[in-house]
Amino acid sequence: MNFFDRLHDRIRTVDSVVSVGLDPDQSRLPDHLAEHDLPRWAFNRRIIDATHEHAAAYKPNAAFYEDPDGWRALEETIAYAHGKDVPVLLDAKRADIGNTTRQYAQLLEKADAITVNPYMGRDSLQPFLSNEEAGVFVLCRTSNPGGADVQDLELETGEPVYERVAALADLWNENDNVGLVVGATKPEELEDLREQVPDLPFLVPGVGAQGGDAEAAVEYGLADGVGLVNSSRGIIFAGEDDGEEFAKASGQAAKRLKKRLNQYRD
């Protein structure tokens, strides 16, 4: 079974398409966790305990782990999530050429899926794409204001760059292991991309703190019921002011998002 087969089974098991973003900003961690050897791991463990019944996947962002203790915390986090039968998608947006990208692809020895940046073309992604068991989410359409600087540029064909990226990702999907990262803040673009690539699952960020469209995220983000809608800060910091009981609010937030999204699932 490849990643998307396993994700399909996980979605059915927990009746959820919620991806919980594990982004443990150290400036926002509860004070009582500072005494732990790995505070980020201690935080994530409590979040996983509180949310795993509602999580189709966990999505740690590599930016919050890129130091020695951080990588240790990430490895512990991935192993613990796997122990709860939850797949892990590493949000790393990696890509390069030659030996460098082959090194980056080794991240898939730990995580089940990864986000990649297509700017350097297919050869920069080949070590990821050739891993038949892993999921590869190609950065396509982002919801940040500056995303339009490049993604909206019109090609000679009349299509914007982000639509060409989607078309290329579809061509690269020889192992049925490719998805797209598509933000939730512009529903009409989600709809257009779904029509263009009907078989690619989407990872849809922006439904939590960024205020994206939940209905559109579900209606257009899923391919045959498979896809992920991510919330990070809206879940993991829901109990930021609750001291040692912070994880309880995170569990409630994940449950609410699951219920909200399930209104729009078939």
N, C-alpha and C positions, 0 to 999 in steps of 0.2 A: 504493500500500500504506500502510495506517495503522500506528501503532506496534505494535499487537498482531499484525498480520500479519508485520511485520519481526521482532518478538520470537519468534514461532513459528518463523520460518526460522532465527534465531540459535540457538534451543534445539535444533533438529534438527542444525544444523551442528556444534555442540560437544558435543551429547548431555549437556546440563546445564541445570538451572534455578537455578544459583547466582547470586545477586546479591552482588557484593563492595562493601561499604560503604566508600567512600573518605573517612574522617573523620580527617584528619591533625592530631590534637591536638599542638600545637607543643611542649608540655611532654614529649612522649614520642618526638619525632623523634630519630633517631641524631645524635650530636654532629657527626659528620663532614659532615653536610649543612648545618650552620649557615653555612658559607662561601659557599653558593650564593645567587644573587640572590633566588630564590624557593624557599626550602627545602621548602615544602609541595608545590610542583610537582615538585621533584627527587625527593621521597619517592614521590609518586603515580606518576611515570613508571617508577620501579623496580618498584613494586607491579604496575602494569599489564603491564610486560614479563614479570613472573614468573607472572602469573595469567590472562592473557587467553585462554589455551587452555582454561580451565575456567570462564570467566565468561559467563553469558548476558547480563548487564548489569552496569554499574557504578552505584552509588548514592552520590554525594557528598551529604553533609548540609550545607546552606547555612550552618549555624551556625559551621562551621569555616573559613569563607571571607569573612565579612562585615567586611572592611576592604580598603583599596585593593590591597595586595599579594595579599590573599586572592582577590579577584575576578580578578586577573590569573592567579593560579595555577589557579583554577577553569577559566577559559577555555582555558588551555593543556592542562589535564587532559582537558576534553571533546573538544578537537580531537584529542588524541593517542589517546584511546579510539576515536573515530570512525575514525582511521587504522588501527586494528586491527579495524575492522568490529564494534565492540561498542557497542550503544546505551547511552545515559546517562539515568538517571532522577534528577532533582534532588529531593532530599528537603527541601522548603522549607515545606510545610504552609501555603501562602499562601491568602488570601481576603480580600476587602474589598468595598467598594461603589464604583460609579461609576468615575471616572478612576483611582482608586487600584488597583482590581483589574485594570483594563486595562493599567496599568503593570506590575503583577506578572506578567500573562500574557505579557509580552514576554520573560520568561525562557525561554519555549519557542522563541524564535528561536535559542537555543544548545543547550538540552537537548532530548531526544526525548520526555520524559515528566516529570511533576511530581506531588508529593503536595499535596493541598489540604485545607483545614479546612472542613467543611460547616456550622459553627455558625451562620453568618449567612444560610444558605439559598441557594436556586438562583441568584438574581440576582448573588450575590457570586462565583459560580463560572462564570457564563455565558461570559465571555471564554475560559476554559479549555475548557469543554465544546464551544464552537463551533469549536474548532481540530480539524478532522477528522483531521489527520495525527498529532496528539500523543496521548500517553497521559495520562489523568487518574486518579490513585489517590486516592480519597476516604477520609480518615481515618475508620475505623469502630469498631474494637475494639482498644484498646491493652492491653499487658501490664503497664504500671506499676501499682503499688498504688493510686495516686490515680485511676486511670482509672475506677474504680467510682463515684466521687463523682457523676459526671453520667451516664456511659454505662449504668449499671445502674438508673437511676431508672425506675420503672414508670409508663407512660402509662395513660390511662383505658381504652385498649383491652386492657391487660394485658401488652403487649409492652414490653421495655426500650428505652431510647432508641437503643442501638446497632443493634437490629434495625430500628427505623424508619429509621435512616440508611441501612442496607443496602437497604431497600425503595425509598427515595427515589433512591438512586444507580442502582438498576435502571431507574427511570422516566426518569432523566436520560440514560440511555445511548442516545440517539437516533442518535448517530454511531458506535456500536460502539467507543468510545474510553475507556470508564470501567472502572476496577477498584477494588478495596477494599484498604485496609490493615488486616490482621487479625493480631494477635499469635499466637504459637505456643504460649503457655504454658498455654492451656486448650483441649485438643483437642475437648471436647464442644461448645464454642461454635463452633469452626471447622466442625465437622460440621453443626451447626444452621444456620449461615449459608450453607453450601454448598447445603443443601436449599432454603433460601429464595431464593437467587439463583444458580441453576445455571450461568448463562452468564457471570458476571463473574469475570475472573482476579483472584487475590489477590496482594498483596505481603505476604509473611509474615516479619516480623522476629522476632528473639528466639531463633533456633536456635543461635547461637554462644555468646557469653559469658553470655546470659541463660538458657540451658539449656532452651529450648523443645523440643517434641516433633517430631522430624524426620519420623517416619512420618505423623503427622497433618498436618503442614505440606504434605507431598506429596500425600497421599490426598485432602485437602479443599481445598488451596490452588490446585490446577490446574483450569482449565476447558478441556476438550478439549486437555489437555496443555500449556496456556499458563498461566504464573504464575511468580512469583519467590520464592525463599527466601533471605533475606538474612543475611549474617554480616559484621560490620564488624571489631570489635576482635579477634575470634578468628582472623581471617585477617591483617589488616594489621600487627598487633603480635605475630604468632606468633614472629618472630625478634627481638624487642625487645632481647634480651641478646646478639645475635650480631654487633654492630658493623656493619662494612661489608657483611657477608653476610646482612643481615636479610631481604632479599627472597626468598632461597632458601626459607626457612621459610614465608613467605607463600604461595609457589607450592605447596609441599607441603600446606599447610593447605587451600587451595582445592581441590586434587585430592582430598584425603581427604573433604571435605564433598560434593563432587560424587559420589564413589563411594558415600558413605553415603546420600545422597538417592536415587540411582539404584536402590538396592535396592527402593524402594517405588514406582517409576514403572512404568507399564504398558509 
